[in-house]
Amino acid sequence: MPNLSRNPYRTLSSLPSLKVIRPTQRLRPPASGNRLFLTSSRHHQPSNVGDVGMAGKEAVIGKQANEPLTINGIKARREKAGKLVAGTAAYSDSDMFKSPQAFDKPKAKRWDHLLSQESRAREACVLKQAAKHLKKPGLISLGGGLPSPSNFPIDSLSMRVPAPPAFTGAESLEAHVGKYDVLKNENGGVYDLSIALNYGQSIGSAQLLRWVTEHTELVHRGIPYADWRCALTIGSTGALEQALRMFCDRARGDSVLTEEYSFSTALETMHPLGIKVFGVRMDEQGLLPASMDEILSTWDEKARGARKPTVLYTVPSGQNPTGATQGAQRRKDIYDVCRKHDVFIIEDEPYYFLQMQPYTGPNAPDVPPPATIEEFLSGLVPSLLAIDVDGRVLRMDSFSKVVVPGSRVGWITASEQVVERYIRHAECCSQGPSGVSQVLMYKLVDETWGHDGYLQWLMHLRLEYTRRRNAILAACEKYLPRDLVSWVPPAAGMFLWLKVDHTQHPQAATKSIIEIEGDIFNSCIDKGVLAIRGSWFRAERDVPPRELFFRTTYAAASEDDMAHAIERFGAAVRESFGRAS
């Protein structure tokens, strides 16, 4: 099996004289702690997010060289910066790993006026503040509650993963991590179990944060403001809950805008927080900017029972449940409406890299896939983060849909102020993602695959999902009554949104849409297929639906099973409408 030490990122020799490059003058918050939010100076690298939440030692890495924002450029930067040294609970931030050109831009706007009382009240963890005294030479610590790694009952972990670029399983790579790899300079010598299995920083490990920061620059080239940061999360659902609590306040009567059909778990996260949710009309590209602008321009607080929304939650690519993908101009138009009304955007993008080949029809030739990584990246629809000139976007990424959902590891990207508030929340809640998950993901995406291997994996998934989508569309063409059921071929994600024309139902005059939907759903279950009721995704549950939908997915079932399932769904629809099979 190939050895990880052959990875170009891991062939660097240790440089004992490395130092963190710091500016000669450093801004510090007042001792009173009244100023909670500190943004870095224009060329501040790194800043340690307001000098709070520090561990006994910070991560150590050399200065980032001015190299192109390419995979080869990242490799060159790593080689010139030298080996990353980051021990147990070492503090790091994205400024340590960003390219120098990222700093030559304006800073983000501040969002004090939108933050909730809860968020403004959160202060740094006092135990992490006390840990900064561990830097003093000769100091013996009786303070921190970090267990000794000698008592960890796991000595090593190994995993076998498919090798790029084919990922067929015929060729595989092995990754290993031991307890004391850093001390012994084994298995890469950067991240080991003595570090990963102990307590860490809420922002995440320096090792994985470096990869995430580089990946963010590689994909969203030229983020328009300087002081953006990344922080690791426990997945997008947990990140959303924290973001909502940061920007929404029950006592203020805050509300959120989202697509009129939205991710049901997101809605179920909002409602218990006392946040009112209002849906924006959609078309085949998702959220309609004109509808959003009209809602905000004509807002009547008394009639609506809530303040004018200051937060938009949106899933721009392969939206759950509709499968809609916002085009580049649509995203710009949505962003302009948010600027006009001073709305902060939560951009939830678990399906961003599942943008598929164009659908050409059941018998038409396929469109050739991207031939290179550069072609793949340039073909992605630009993200809201990439056009964010204000720093009003908090983007949520996740490994759940593109690697494994059980990792419960993702990351956010936002302005320094927003990330600092996020970390303050995480310190007292989740404390960041699992160390086991972090070290396994690091070993996979950094030491084993590298950036090029990971992007090749995403290109591989693109074709897998294209094949699956085409299979379910072929089944729909074959088995569904086209005069009753219609759909738009999804351009991204894993969902197909089926619209059933309820107006043709023989009992349309006496039965509600919800009742007809329920009849079809129950018939589907009886016939052996589960298709999710569209009404379960309505943003405004108290408003009767105008149309009838079902959500289906092509993510897991085999092509044969998908065909059988669609055939059963078609039979249930025909039965409900009184038509012979």
For each residue, the residues with C-beta under 8 A, 3 or more apart:
1: 160 172 173 174
2: 6 163 173 174
3: 6
4: 7 10 173 174 175 176 187 188 443 447 448
5: 10 11 187 188
6: 2 3 10 11
7: 4 10 11 188 447 448 450
8: 11 75 450
9: 12 75 78 446 447 450
10: 4 5 6 7 188 189 190 447
11: 5 6 7 8
12: 9 15 78 79 82 83
13: 83
14: 82 83 185 189
15: 12 18 62 82 83
16:
17:
18: 15 60 61 62 82 83 85
19: 60 62
20: 46 58 59 60 61 96
21: 45 62 63
22: 26 46
23: 26 41 43 44
24:
25:
26: 22 23 51
27: 38 40 41 44
28: 51
29: 33 35 36 38 50 51 52
30: 33 34 35
31:
32:
33: 29 30 36 123
34: 30
35: 29 30 38
36: 29 33 50 120 122 123 421 424
37: 50 110 112 417 420 421
38: 27 29 35 47 49 50 51 416 420
39: 107 108 110 227 415 416 417
40: 27 44 45 47 95 107 227 416
41: 23 27 44 47
42: 103 104 107 226
43: 23 103
44: 23 27 40 41 47 95 103 227
45: 21 40 63 64 95 96 98 100 103
46: 20 22 58 92 93 95 96
47: 38 40 41 44 50 93 95 416
48: 51 52 54 58 91 93
49: 38 52 53 93 203 229 416 419 420 423
50: 29 36 37 38 47 124 420
51: 26 28 29 38 48 54
52: 29 48 49 124 128 129
53: 49 91 124 125 128 129 201 202 203 423 424 427
54: 48 51 58 91 128 129 131 132
55: 58 88 89 90 91 128 131 132 134 201
56: 89 131 132 133 134 135 141 144
57: 60 87 90 91 134 135
58: 20 46 48 54 55 90 91 92
59: 20 84 85 86 90 91 92 96 206
60: 18 19 20 57 84 85 86
61: 18 20 81 82 84 85 96 97 210
62: 15 18 19 21 80 81 82
63: 21 45 81
64: 45 77 81 96 97 98 99 100
65: 76 77 80 81 100
66: 99 100 101
67: 70 73 74 76 77 80 99
68: 72 73
69: 73 74 99 101 217 218 221 222
70: 67 73 74 218 374
71: 74 75 218 373 450 451 452 455
72: 68 75 76
73: 67 68 69 70 76 77 99
74: 67 69 70 71 77 78 214 218 451
75: 8 9 71 72 78 79
76: 65 67 72 73 79 80
77: 64 65 67 73 74 80 81 99
78: 9 12 74 75 81
79: 12 75 76 82
80: 62 65 67 76 77
81: 61 62 63 64 65 77 78 84
82: 12 14 15 18 61 62 79
83: 12 13 14 15 18 189 190
84: 59 60 61 81 190 206 207 210
85: 18 59 60 61
86: 59 60 90 92 190 191 195 205 206 207
87: 57 90 182 195
88: 55 146 194 195 198 199 200
89: 55 56 131 146 198 199 200 201
90: 55 57 58 59 86 87 195 201 206
91: 48 53 54 55 57 58 59 201 203 206
92: 46 58 59 86 96 97 201 203 205 206 209 210
93: 46 47 48 49 96 203 209 229
94: 97 98 209 213 216 228 229 230
95: 40 44 45 46 47 98 229
96: 20 45 46 59 61 64 92 93 206 210
97: 61 64 92 94 209 210 213 214
98: 45 64 94 95 102 103 213 217
99: 64 66 67 69 73 77 102 217
100: 45 64 65 66 103 104
101: 66 69 104
102: 98 99 105 217 223 226 228
103: 42 43 44 45 98 100 226
104: 42 100 101 226
105: 102 223 224 225 226
106: 224 225 226
107: 39 40 42 225 226 227 391 415
108: 39 225 226 227 228 390 391 392 415 416 417
109: 390 391 392 415
110: 37 39 417
111: 114 115 247 344 391 392 415 417 418
112: 37 115 120
113:
114: 111 247 310 311 342 344
115: 111 112 119 120 246 247 421
116: 119 120 245 246 247 248 249 252 254
117: 120 121 249 251 252
118: 121 122 245 246 249
119: 115 116 122 245 246 247 421 424 425
120: 36 112 115 116 117
121: 117 118
122: 36 118 119 421 424 425 428
123: 33 36 424
124: 50 52 53 128 129 424 427
125: 53 128 129 424 427 428
126: 129 130
127: 130 131 143 144 145
128: 52 53 54 55 124 125 131 201 427
129: 52 53 54 124 125 126 132
130: 126 127 133 143
131: 54 55 56 89 127 128 134 143 144
132: 54 55 56 129 135
133: 56 130 136 139
134: 55 56 57 131 139 141 144
135: 56 57 132
136: 133 139
137:
138:
139: 133 134 136
140:
141: 56 134 144
142:
143: 127 130 131
144: 56 127 131 134 141
145: 127 199
146: 88 89 198 199
147: 151 152 198
148: 151
149: 152 179 180 193 194 197 198
150:
151: 147 148
152: 147 149 179 193 194 197 198
153:
154: 157 179 193 197
155: 178 179 193
156: 176 177 178 179 193
157: 154 176 177 193 436 439 440
158: 174 175 176 177
159: 174 175 440 443 444
160: 1 172 173 174 175
161: 172 173 174 175 444 448 449
162: 166 167 168 169 171 172 173
163: 2 166 167 171 172 173
164: 167 449 452 453 456 457 460
165: 453 456 459 460
166: 162 163 170 171 460
167: 162 163 164 456 457 460
168: 162 171
169: 162 172
170: 166
171: 162 163 166 168
172: 1 160 161 162 163 169
173: 1 2 4 160 161 162 163 448 449
174: 1 2 4 158 159 160 161
175: 4 158 159 160 161 443 444 447 448
176: 4 156 157 158 187 443
177: 156 157 158 181 187 191 192 193 196 439 440 443
178: 155 156 181 184 186 187 192 193
179: 149 152 154 155 156 192 193 194
180: 149 183 184 186 192 194
181: 177 178 184 185 186 187 188 189 190 191 192 193
182: 87 185 189 190 191 192 194 195
183: 180 192 194
184: 178 180 181 189
185: 14 181 182 189
186: 178 180 181 189
187: 4 5 176 177 178 181 192
188: 4 5 7 10 181 191 447
189: 10 14 83 181 182 184 185 186
190: 10 83 84 86 181 182 207 447
191: 86 177 181 182 188 195 196 205 207 439 442 443
192: 177 178 179 180 181 182 183 187 195 196 439
193: 149 152 154 155 156 157 177 178 179 181 196 197 439
194: 88 149 152 179 180 182 183 197 198
195: 86 87 88 90 182 191 192 198 200 205 435 439
196: 177 191 192 193 200 205 435 436 438 439
197: 149 152 154 193 194 435 436
198: 88 89 146 147 149 152 194 195 435
199: 88 89 145 146 431
200: 88 89 195 196 204 205 431 432 435 438
201: 53 55 89 90 91 92 128 204 205 432
202: 53 231 423 426 427 430 431 432
203: 49 53 91 92 93 209 231 232 419 423 426 432
204: 200 201 208 209 212 231 232 411 432 433 438
205: 86 92 191 195 196 200 201 208 209 232 435 438 439 442
206: 59 84 86 90 91 92 96 209 210
207: 84 86 190 191 210 211 438 439 442 446
208: 204 205 211 212 232 409 438 441 442 446
209: 92 93 94 97 203 204 205 206 212 213 230 231 232 411
210: 61 84 92 96 97 206 207 213 214 446
211: 207 208 214 215 442 445 446 451
212: 204 208 209 215 216 230 232 397 411
213: 94 97 98 209 210 216 217 230
214: 74 97 210 211 217 218 451
215: 211 212 218 219 451 454
216: 94 212 213 219 220 223 228 230 411 413
217: 69 98 99 102 213 214 220 221 223
218: 69 70 71 74 214 215 221 377 451
219: 215 216 377 380 383
220: 216 217 223 382 383 385 386 413
221: 69 217 218 386
222: 69 386
223: 102 105 216 217 220 228 385 386 388 413
224: 105 106 386 387 388 389
225: 105 106 107 108 228 388 389 390 391 415
226: 42 102 103 104 105 106 107 108
227: 39 40 44 107 108 391 415 416 417
228: 94 102 108 216 223 225 391 413 414 415 416
229: 49 93 94 95 413 414 415 416 419 420
230: 94 209 212 213 216 411 412 413 419
231: 202 203 204 209 411 412 419 422 423 426
232: 203 204 205 208 209 212 409 410 411 432 433 438
233: 236 238 239 396 398 409 410 411 412 426 430 432 433
234: 238 239 408 409 410 430 432 433 434
235: 238 239 398 400 405 408 409 410 433
236: 233 239 240 348 350 396 397 398 400 410
237: 240 241 265 266 269
238: 233 234 235 241 242 408 430
239: 233 234 235 236 242 243 396 410 412 422
240: 236 237 243 244 266 269 313 346 348 396
241: 237 238 244 245 269 273
242: 238 239 245 246 422 425 426 429 430
243: 239 240 246 247 346 394 396 412 422
244: 240 241 247 248 256 269 270 273 275 311 346
245: 116 118 119 241 242 248 273 425
246: 115 116 118 119 242 243 418 421 422 425
247: 111 114 115 116 119 243 244 254 310 311 344
248: 116 244 245 254 255 256 270 273 275 311
249: 116 117 118 252 254
250: 253 254 273 274 275
251: 117
252: 116 117 249 307
253: 250 276 301 305 306 307
254: 116 247 248 249 250 275 276 306 307 309 310 311
255: 248 275 276 277 278 304 306 307 308 309
256: 244 248 270 275 276 277 278 309 311 312 313
257: 277 278 279 280 292 295 296 309 311 312 313 343
258: 262 266 267 277 278 279 280 312 313 314 539
259: 262 279 280 282 286 287 314 315 319 322 324 539
260: 279 280 281 282 538 539 540
261: 279 282 321 322 534 537 538 539 549
262: 258 259 266 267 277 279 313 315 320 321 537 539
263: 266 267 315 320 321 348 537
264: 267 268 321 536 537
265: 237 268 269
266: 237 240 258 262 263 269 270 313 348
267: 258 262 263 264 270 271 277 537 539
268: 264 265 271 272
269: 237 240 241 244 265 266 272 273
270: 244 248 256 266 267 273 275 277 313
271: 267 268 274 275 277
272: 268 269
273: 241 244 245 248 250 269 270
274: 250 271
275: 244 248 250 254 255 256 270 271
276: 253 254 255 256 304 305 306
277: 255 256 257 258 262 267 270 271 539 540
278: 255 256 257 258 295 304 306 309 539 540
279: 257 258 259 260 261 262 538 539 540 543
280: 257 258 259 260 287 288 291 292 295
281: 260 287 288 291
282: 259 260 261 286 287 288 322 324
283: 286 288 324
284: 324 488
285: 324 325 326 327 330
286: 259 282 283 314 316 319 322 324 325 326 330
287: 259 280 281 282 291 292 314 326 330 334
288: 280 281 282 283 291 292
289: 292 293 330 333 334 336 337
290: 293 294
291: 280 281 287 288 294 295
292: 257 280 287 288 289 295 296 312 334 337
293: 289 290 296 297 337 340 341
294: 290 291 297 298
295: 257 278 280 291 292 298 299 309
296: 257 292 293 299 308 309 337 340 341 343
297: 293 294 341
298: 294 295
299: 295 296 304 308 309
300: 303 304
301: 253 304 305 306 307 308
302: 305
303: 300
304: 255 276 278 299 300 301
305: 253 276 301 302
306: 253 254 255 276 278 301 309
307: 252 253 254 255 301 310
308: 255 296 299 301 341
309: 254 255 256 257 278 295 296 299 306 312 343
310: 114 247 254 307 342 343 344
311: 114 244 247 248 254 256 257 343 344 345 346
312: 256 257 258 292 309 334 338 343 344 345 346
313: 240 256 257 258 262 266 270 346 348
314: 258 259 286 287 319 326 334 345 346 347 348 384
315: 259 262 263 318 319 320 348 349 350 351
316: 286 319 325 326 331 347 349 352 381 383 384
317: 325 326 349 351 352 354 355 381 492 493
318: 315 323 324 325 351 352 354 355 490 491 492 493 494 495
319: 259 286 314 315 316 322 323 324 325 351 493 495
320: 262 263 315 351 493 495 537
321: 261 262 263 264 495 497 532 534 537 549 551
322: 259 261 282 286 319 495 497 549 551
323: 318 319 488 490 492 493 495 496 497
324: 259 282 283 284 285 286 318 319 488 490 497
325: 285 286 316 317 318 319 355 381 490 491 492 493
326: 285 286 287 314 316 317 330 331 334 381
327: 285 330 331 381
328: 331 332 381 382
329: 332 333
330: 285 286 287 289 326 327 333 334
331: 316 326 327 328 334 335 381 382 383 384 387
332: 328 329 335 336 387
333: 289 329 330 336 337
334: 287 289 292 312 314 326 330 331 337 338 345 384
335: 331 332 338 339 345 384 387 388
336: 289 332 333 339 340
337: 289 292 293 296 333 334 340 341 343
338: 312 334 335 341 342 343 344 345 392
339: 335 336 342 390 392
340: 293 296 336 337
341: 293 296 297 308 337 338
342: 114 310 338 339
343: 257 296 309 310 311 312 337 338 392
344: 111 114 247 310 311 312 338 392 393 394
345: 311 312 314 334 335 338 384 388 392 393 394
346: 240 243 244 311 312 313 314 393 394 396
347: 314 316 383 384 385 393 394 395 396
348: 236 240 263 266 313 314 315 396
349: 315 316 317 352 383 395 396 397
350: 236 315 396 397 398 400 401
351: 315 317 318 319 320 354 401 492 493 494
352: 316 317 318 349 355 380 383 397 492
353: 380 402 458 461 462
354: 317 318 351 401 402 461 462 465 492 493 494
355: 317 318 325 352 379 380 381 462 491 492
356: 359 462 465 466 469 490 491 492
357: 366 367 369 462 463 466
358: 367 491
359: 356 469 470 473 489 491
360: 364 365 366 367
361: 364
362: 473 474 477
363:
364: 360 361
365: 360
366: 357 360 466
367: 357 358 360
368: 371
369: 357 459 462 463 466
370: 373 375 376 379 459 462
371: 368 375
372: 375 376
373: 71 370 376 377 452 455 456 459
374: 70 377 378
375: 370 371 372 378 379
376: 370 372 373 379 380 455 458 459 462
377: 218 219 373 374 380 455
378: 374 375
379: 355 370 375 376
380: 219 352 353 355 376 377 383
381: 316 317 325 326 327 328 331 355
382: 220 328 331 386 387
383: 219 220 316 331 347 349 352 380 386 387 395
384: 314 316 331 334 335 345 347 387 388 393 395
385: 220 223 347 388 393 395 413
386: 220 221 222 223 224 382 383
387: 224 331 332 335 382 383 384
388: 223 224 225 335 345 384 385 391 392 393
389: 224 225
390: 108 109 225 339
391: 107 108 109 111 225 227 228 388 414 415 417 418
392: 108 109 111 338 339 343 344 345 388
393: 344 345 346 347 384 385 388 414
394: 243 344 345 346 347 412 413 414 418
395: 347 349 383 384 385 412 413 414
396: 233 236 239 240 243 346 347 348 349 350 410 411 412
397: 212 236 349 350 352 410 411 412 413
398: 233 235 236 350 401 402 409 410 411
399: 402 403 404 407 409 410 441
400: 235 236 350 403 404 405 407 408 410
401: 350 351 354 398 405 494
402: 353 354 398 399 457 458 461
403: 399 400 407 441 444 445
404: 399 400 407
405: 235 400 401 408
406:
407: 399 400 403 404 437 440 441
408: 234 235 238 400 405 433 434 437
409: 208 232 233 234 235 398 399 433 434 437 438 441
410: 232 233 234 235 236 239 396 397 398 399 400 433
411: 204 209 212 216 230 231 232 233 396 397 398
412: 230 231 233 239 243 394 395 396 397 419 422
413: 216 220 223 228 229 230 385 394 395 397
414: 228 229 391 393 394 395 418 419 422
415: 39 107 108 109 111 225 227 228 229 391 418 419
416: 38 39 40 47 49 108 227 228 229 419 420
417: 37 39 108 110 111 227 391 420 421
418: 111 246 391 394 414 415 421 422
419: 49 203 229 230 231 412 414 415 416 422 423
420: 37 38 49 50 229 416 417 423 424
421: 36 37 115 119 122 246 417 418 424 425
422: 231 239 242 243 246 412 414 418 419 425 426
423: 49 53 202 203 231 419 420 426 427
424: 36 53 119 122 123 124 125 420 421 427 428
425: 119 122 242 245 246 421 422 428 429
426: 202 203 231 233 242 422 423 429 430 431 432
427: 53 124 125 128 202 423 424 431
428: 122 125 424 425
429: 242 425 426
430: 202 233 234 238 242 426 433
431: 199 200 202 426 427
432: 200 201 202 203 204 232 233 234 426
433: 204 232 233 234 235 408 409 410 430 437 438
434: 234 408 409 437 438
435: 195 196 197 198 200 205 438 439
436: 157 196 197 439 440
437: 407 408 409 433 434 440 441
438: 196 200 204 205 207 208 232 409 433 434 435 441 442
439: 157 177 191 192 193 195 196 205 207 435 436 442 443
440: 157 159 177 407 436 437 443 444
441: 208 399 403 407 409 437 438 444 445
442: 191 205 207 208 211 438 439 445 446 447
443: 4 159 175 176 177 191 439 440 446 447 448
444: 159 161 175 403 440 441 447 448 449
445: 211 403 441 442 448 449 450 453 454
446: 9 207 208 210 211 442 443 449 450
447: 4 7 9 10 175 188 190 442 443 444 450
448: 4 7 161 173 175 443 444 445 453
449: 161 164 173 444 445 446 452 453 454 456 457
450: 7 8 9 71 445 446 447 453 454
451: 71 74 211 214 215 218 454 455
452: 71 164 373 449 455 456
453: 164 165 445 448 449 450 456 457
454: 215 445 449 450 451 457 458
455: 71 373 376 377 451 452 458 459
456: 164 165 167 373 449 452 453 459 460
457: 164 167 402 449 453 454 460 461
458: 353 376 402 454 455 461 462
459: 165 369 370 373 376 455 456 462 463
460: 164 165 166 167 456 457 463 464
461: 353 354 402 457 458 464 465
462: 353 354 355 356 357 369 370 376 458 459 465 466
463: 357 369 459 460 466 467
464: 460 461 467 468
465: 354 356 461 462 468 469 493 494 554 555
466: 356 357 366 369 462 463 469 470
467: 463 464 470 471
468: 464 465 471 472 494 554 555 559 562
469: 356 359 465 466 472 473 489 490 496 554
470: 359 466 467 473 474
471: 467 468 474 475 554 559 562 563
472: 468 469 475 476 496 552 554 562 566
473: 359 362 469 470 476 477 487 489 496
474: 362 470 471 477 478 563
475: 471 472 478 479 562 563 565 566 567
476: 472 473 479 480 485 487 496 498 566
477: 362 473 474 480
478: 474 475 563 566 567
479: 475 476 563 566 567 569 570
480: 476 477 484 485 498 566 569 570 573
481: 484 485 570 573 574 577 579
482: 485 486
483: 501 504
484: 480 481 500 501 504 573 574 577
485: 476 480 481 482 498 499 500 501 570 573
486: 482 498 499 501
487: 473 476 496 497 498 499
488: 284 323 324 497
489: 359 469 473
490: 318 323 324 325 356 469 493 495 496 497
491: 318 325 355 356 358 359
492: 317 318 323 325 351 352 354 355 356
493: 317 318 319 320 323 325 351 354 465 490
494: 318 351 354 401 465 468 553 554 555
495: 318 319 320 321 322 323 490 551 552 553 554
496: 323 469 472 473 476 487 490 551 552 553 554
497: 321 322 323 324 487 488 490 534 549 550 551 552
498: 476 480 485 486 487 531 549 550 551 552 569
499: 485 486 487 547 548 549
500: 484 485 516 517 520 548 549 550 573
501: 483 484 485 486 504 548
502: 505 508 513 516 517 547 548
503: 508
504: 483 484 501 508 577
505: 502 508 511 516 576 577
506: 577 578
507: 510 511 516
508: 502 503 504 505 511 516
509:
510: 507
511: 505 507 508 515 516 519
512: 515 516 544
513: 502 516 517 535 544 545 546 547 548
514: 517 518 535 544 545
515: 511 512 518 519
516: 500 502 505 507 508 511 512 513 519 520 548 576
517: 500 502 513 514 520 521 533 534 535 548 550
518: 514 515 521 522 533
519: 511 515 516 522 523 576
520: 500 516 517 523 524 550 572 573 576
521: 517 518 524 525 531 533 550
522: 518 519 525 526
523: 519 520 526 527 572 575 576
524: 520 521 527 529 530 531 568 569 572
525: 521 522 528 529 530
526: 522 523 572
527: 523 524 568 569 571 572
528: 525 568
529: 524 525 564 565 566 568 569 572
530: 524 525
531: 498 521 524 550 551 552 565 569
532: 321 536 537 550 551 552
533: 517 518 521 536 550 551
534: 261 321 497 517 537 538 545 547 548 549 550 551
535: 513 514 517 538 545 549
536: 264 532 533
537: 261 262 263 264 267 320 321 532 534 551
538: 260 261 279 534 535 541 543 545
539: 258 259 260 261 262 267 277 278 279
540: 260 277 278 279 543
541: 538
542:
543: 279 538 540
544: 512 513 514
545: 513 514 534 535 538 548
546: 513
547: 499 502 513 534
548: 499 500 501 502 513 516 517 534 545
549: 261 321 322 497 498 499 500 534 535
550: 497 498 500 517 520 521 531 532 533 534 569
551: 321 322 495 496 497 498 531 532 533 534 537
552: 472 495 496 497 498 531 532 565 566 569
553: 494 495 496 556 557
554: 465 468 469 471 472 494 495 496 557 562
555: 465 468 494
556: 553
557: 553 554 561 562 565
558: 561 562
559: 468 471 562 563
560: 563 564
561: 557 558 564 565
562: 468 471 472 475 554 557 558 559 565 566
563: 471 474 475 478 479 559 560 566 567
564: 529 560 561 567 568
565: 475 529 531 552 557 561 562 568 569
566: 472 475 476 478 479 480 529 552 562 563 569 570
567: 475 478 479 563 564 570 571
568: 524 527 528 529 564 565 571 572
569: 479 480 498 524 527 529 531 550 552 565 566 572 573
570: 479 480 481 485 566 567 573 574
571: 527 567 568 574 575 581
572: 520 523 524 526 527 529 568 569 575 576
573: 480 481 484 485 500 520 569 570 576 577
574: 481 484 570 571 577 579 580 581
575: 523 571 572 578 579 581
576: 505 516 519 520 523 572 573
577: 481 484 504 505 506 573 574
578: 506 575
579: 481 574 575
580: 574
581: 571 574 575
